[in-house]
Amino acid sequence: MQYDFLKAFPKRMKTVGLYALLFSNSSQKALWKECGFETLAEQLNMVFAVLLYIMEQSLKEEACTMDDIGVFVDTVNAQHFRKDMSFDDCLVLADFIVNVVLSNEGRTMYFAASDFERGSSEPLHISYVANTIVYIDREVRRTSYYLTDDGYSLLLGTLEVESNLKLTIQELIFQMHLEKQSYDKALDDIKNVFNLMQIQIQKIREAMHRIRRNVLDYRVDDYERLLRDDLATIDETKEKFRHYRDLVQSRVREMERNRVDVRALLPEDADKLRNLREIERYLSRVIDEHQRILGSHFDLKALYTSELEKMAEMSMVRRFSLRTELFDKVLAQPAALARLDAFLAPLFHRDPRKIFNLRKITEEQRARQGLEEEVTTEEVDFDEEAWQEQMARLQQEKLAKYAACLALLLGSAAERGTVDLSALSRQVEEDAKKRKALLPDVHIFKEVMVELLKAGVIDIEALRAERASYIGEETKDFRLSVMILDLVDENPAWGRILFVEAHKLYGAPPVVFRGVPDGAGGERIVRCSEVVLRVQKEGAKEYGV
């Protein structure tokens, strides 16, 4: 299927159908206007009030007859809606809501939902209420109404969960599916978690935009609510999802270790393995989104504080006319120039943000328009085409350094199966050419190692399939996945590499590189954690061998 986001589409449309059929059965009914309910809002408020009453009676396991519902409608109308209705009219309205709006006059209700995976339309059965026979005082036979599962889903969906609890609930569901090894459902859950975190970032950006536009338009309550959501997200995601990622990685390695050939897995096991790898990828993206939320949280806090301070300062500014308050008074009484320091004293109550050059006061000030015209007519000897060619050449040289560093790492790992950074450090010390390739400068080496550790496990075949499915512009910056694919294709001697894994060894001593260029003509000492790089080739008996 081309669009993965359309999976389980009928499940989404079931929620939509619950509301759609309810509105369809309720609208364009003359009885509403006869009872005085003119607007759609009043009609729906009464319908949902009746639904809540039926749910309350169902939860208490008490009878809910038509007479009971009529009494409830009469009470609600007298206290809130205040329509000109008698008790008999309320009984008629209660019967209409239950038997017409909620029960469709006894006819079965279906909502057609498109199933994009099968290429067909699936009819979804919808039922809000059901009834049963009860006996009042063991003698009088009555019909009692209660909510069905669809009715409960409809009402529970209307009570919005607080935004700071959505992530917690979704994380608990993900944990439950992960423990039960329902990896297909766990994949949907972690996608929802990722979407919630992206929504949180969008909220922060929108808040910053509103603050920049007009800080008075952004209420303190909104700011406190957003900060509370940010802190809840920051506190609950990083360590938990790192643990989940380690757990998923261990299960992937276990499944691959138990099978000699990964491609010979049973279809069920192959789906589990594929879902686990996809879960691992989304967990890495969730951890990255955590860092973005953390940075945006502090940016929002600093921006809001700064804008409020500026607004407070503006309220204290007193504006005056230099001509009437200074020039005219000085001309009328030149002796006042001896006390000019009293006029300028407010300028020195605090350190000025910019250097105050007294010589500029006595210089002749030219009009801004004339100055701009003079600047625009100035001739500058600048060859734009040559400059662009030079920038392109420098960018290509920089990318070549990235490629050389990554090629040395991958080549060593492909040759041995597993290679650690300490062994490479000893190897490059004996070969100046390899040292220059591995350590072109501090920033390039650091970025390559950080991107490898951030990726964790890289599925070469998945990257190749993804690149074949999408057409994108050629990037001018360093992209780990793109460069790894290019290097693997350019070096067939490495063999057919399926996976690349990079992780730290926390108990090992750090690896020290001395005399590494810093890109500005100097040299630095680089201390790096011990990193192990593994590759799996086609036909290998065990992952990482």
C-alpha positions, -999 to 999 in steps of 0.1 A, spaced: 0 0 0 14 34 -10 -1 55 18 6 39 52 -14 65 70 -46 51 55 -43 18 73 -71 9 97 -92 36 80 -126 20 88 -117 21 125 -113 58 123 -145 62 103 -164 43 130 -159 72 153 -170 96 126 -201 75 118 -212 77 155 -216 114 151 -227 115 115 -257 92 119 -267 110 151 -268 144 133 -285 129 103 -314 114 124 -318 146 144 -317 173 117 -346 184 96 -373 171 121 -404 192 125 -409 180 161 -379 200 173 -395 233 162 -429 224 176 -412 220 210 -394 253 206 -358 239 199 -350 261 169 -312 258 168 -290 228 161 -270 235 193 -301 233 215 -312 201 198 -279 184 203 -275 196 239 -308 179 247 -299 147 228 -266 143 246 -282 152 280 -306 122 274 -277 100 265 -259 109 297 -290 102 317 -293 67 301 -256 61 308 -259 71 344 -289 47 349 -270 19 331 -239 24 353 -261 23 384 -279 -8 371 -312 9 376 -343 8 353 -345 35 327 -381 35 313 -396 60 290 -415 76 319 -381 81 337 -366 97 306 -397 119 302 -394 131 338 -357 139 332 -365 159 300 -392 178 319 -368 187 347 -340 198 324 -364 219 303 -378 236 334 -344 244 349 -323 253 317 -341 254 283 -374 269 296 -394 260 266 -432 262 267 -438 225 271 -462 205 292 -452 171 308 -470 153 280 -449 173 255 -418 162 273 -428 126 271 -434 130 234 -399 146 230 -383 118 251 -399 92 229 -387 110 198 -351 112 210 -349 76 220 -369 59 192 -362 82 162 -328 99 168 -310 72 187 -328 41 174 -337 52 138 -373 41 142 -362 5 148 -342 2 115 -307 -11 116 -281 17 111 -250 13 89 -222 37 80 -202 30 49 -164 33 54 -138 30 27 -112 2 33 -82 14 13 -62 -17 20 -88 -40 4 -101 -15 -21 -137 -19 -10 -163 -3 12 -171 -18 46 -205 -12 62 -201 -4 99 -230 -13 122 -239 15 147 -262 12 176 -265 37 204 -291 22 228 -307 -12 234 -336 -22 255 -347 -50 278 -379 -59 297 -380 -52 334 -408 -55 360 -416 -27 383 -426 -39 417 -426 -74 402 -459 -68 385 -458 -40 359 -440 -49 327 -419 -20 313 -392 -15 286 -359 -2 301 -332 14 279 -294 11 283 -263 21 263 -245 -2 239 -207 -2 234 -211 24 206 -231 46 230 -203 44 256 -177 51 229 -196 82 217 -200 97 252 -165 89 265 -151 104 233 -168 137 241 -150 141 274 -116 153 263 -86 139 281 -63 167 294 -34 172 270 -7 165 296 -23 130 302 -27 120 265 10 111 262 9 91 295 -21 71 284 -7 64 249 26 53 265 8 29 288 -11 14 258 22 11 239 39 -7 269 10 -31 272 11 -41 235 49 -44 236 47 -68 266 21 -89 248 43 -88 216 14 -73 196 40 -54 175 16 -43 148 -5 -25 174 26 -12 193 38 3 160 5 23 157 9 34 193 44 47 189 33 65 158 6 82 178 32 91 205 54 107 178 24 126 164 15 139 199 51 152 204 50 169 170 17 185 179 33 198 211 62 214 191 36 230 168 18 244 198 51 259 211 58 275 177 23 289 175 26 304 210 60 320 201 44 334 169 15 349 190 40 364 215 61 380 188 30 394 172 14 408 204 25 397 238 -7 410 253 -27 387 231 -12 357 248 -27 350 282 -8 339 312 -32 309 316 -23 297 282 14 301 290 11 281 322 -9 254 305 17 250 277 46 250 302 29 223 322 24 202 291 60 207 281 73 197 315 51 166 316 63 156 281 100 162 290 97 144 323 79 113 309 96 105 276 133 105 275 143 77 299 112 56 293 116 55 256 153 50 257 145 19 278 119 8 252 144 13 224 170 -9 242 143 -35 248 133 -35 211 169 -37 199 175 -67 222 145 -85 208 155 -77 172 190 -92 179 174 -122 196 151 -130 167 180 -126 142 203 -148 164 178 -176 165 175 -177 127 204 -186 105 190 -167 75 168 -137 82 151 -140 48 140 -176 57 117 -165 85 81 -175 86 57 -148 74 45 -141 109 81 -138 123 91 -117 93 62 -93 101 72 -91 137 108 -84 128 98 -57 103 75 -41 129 102 -42 156 126 -24 133 100 2 125 92 7 162 129 11 169 131 38 142 102 57 156 115 54 191 147 71 179 126 99 164 106 102 196 138 108 216 149 134 190 116 151 193 122 152 231 153 172 226 135 196 202 107 201 228 133 207 255 151 234 234 118 250 223 106 251 259 135 273 270 132 294 239 95 301 246 103 309 283 131 334 273 110 350 246 79 355 268 101 370 296 118 393 271 86 405 255 70 412 289 100 432 300 100 452 268 63 459 273 69 471 308 97 493 297 75 509 270 49 518 296 75 539 315 88 558 284 79 595 283 79 610 249 85 647 243 93 671 214 129 682 212 119 715 195 94 726 222 110 711 252 147 718 244 155 740 214 128 767 220 137 770 257 174 771 250 169 799 224 147 818 248 173 814 276 208 805 263 221 804 299 202 771 303 230 753 283 251 754 315 225 730 330 222 707 300 235 678 321 203 677 340 184 671 308 208 643 296 210 626 331 182 600 324 204 586 295 230 575 321 208 558 347 220 525 334 247 513 310 237 520 274 233 490 252 252 507 224 283 529 225 272 566 228 296 586 205 294 623 215 311 633 182 281 621 162 260 649 179 280 677 162 281 660 128 258 671 100 229 647 97 219 639 61 185 627 50 180 590 50 166 590 14 197 607 0 220 583 19 202 553 5 204 567 -30 241 573 -26 246 537 -13 226 522 -42 246 541 -68 279 529 -54 297 505 -78 310 473 -64 334 450 -82 319 416 -74 317 385 -96 287 366 -84 292 337 -107 328 331 -96 317 334 -59 290 308 -64 315 284 -81 339 289 -52 311 281 -27 301 250 -46 337 239 -47 342 244 -10 310 225 -3 321 195 -25 354 194 -7 337 194 27 313 165 16 344 146 3 359 148 38 326 134 53 327 106 27 363 98 34 357 96 72 326 74 68 343 52 42 372 44 65 348 34 93 326 13 71 355 -3 52 372 -14 84 339 -28 98 331 -46 65 366 -61 65 365 -74 101 328 -76 108 333 -57 140 356 -28 147 360 -4 177 372 31 178 403 23 199 416 -2 174 411 24 146 430 50 166 460 27 169 457 18 132 456 54 119 485 65 141 507 43 119 492 56 86 491 94 81 468 90 51 442 70 71 445 95 100 437 124 77 407 105 63 393 96 97 401 130 114 398 157 87 388 181 115 371 181 148 336 191 136 333 166 107 345 137 129 322 146 157 291 150 134 298 116 117 300 98 151 270 115 165 248 107 135 260 70 136 251 67 173 218 85 168 208 61 140 217 30 161 209 3 136 207 12 99 187 -11 76 205 -7 42 177 -25 22 150 -4 38 170 28 29 175 16 -6 137 8 -10 129 42 5 152 60 -20 136 41 -49 101 51 -38 107 88 -36 122 114 -59 140 141 -41 164 169 -49 201 164 -45 211 175 -11 242 198 -6 245 189 31 258 158 49 231 132 52 241 99 68 216 76 51 223 90 16 261 89 20 260 53 34 240 41 4 264 58 -20 294 44 -4 280 8 -3 271 10 -40 306 25 -49 325 -3 -30 313 -37 -41 344 -53 -25 328 -48 9 301 -74 0 264 -70 2 258 -52 35 224 -56 51 227 -38 84 251 -13 101 250 -9 139 269 16 161 267 19 199 288 30 228 306 9 253 300 28 286 324 8 307 354 12 284 380 40 287 376 69 264 396 71 231 420 101 228 431 117 195 457 144 197 466 171 172 432 171 154 427 201 131 399 225 143 392 240 109 406 274 119 443 266 117 447 253 152 447 218 168 427 202 195 426 171 217 395 150 211 382 126 238 356 103 225 336 75 241 345 39 230 323 31 200 317 -3 184 307 -5 147 293 -38 134 280 -48 100 259 -78 88 265 -90 53 243 -112 32 248 -149 41 261 -141 76 251 -167 103 246 -142 131 239 -105 132 270 -84 135 293 -113 124 
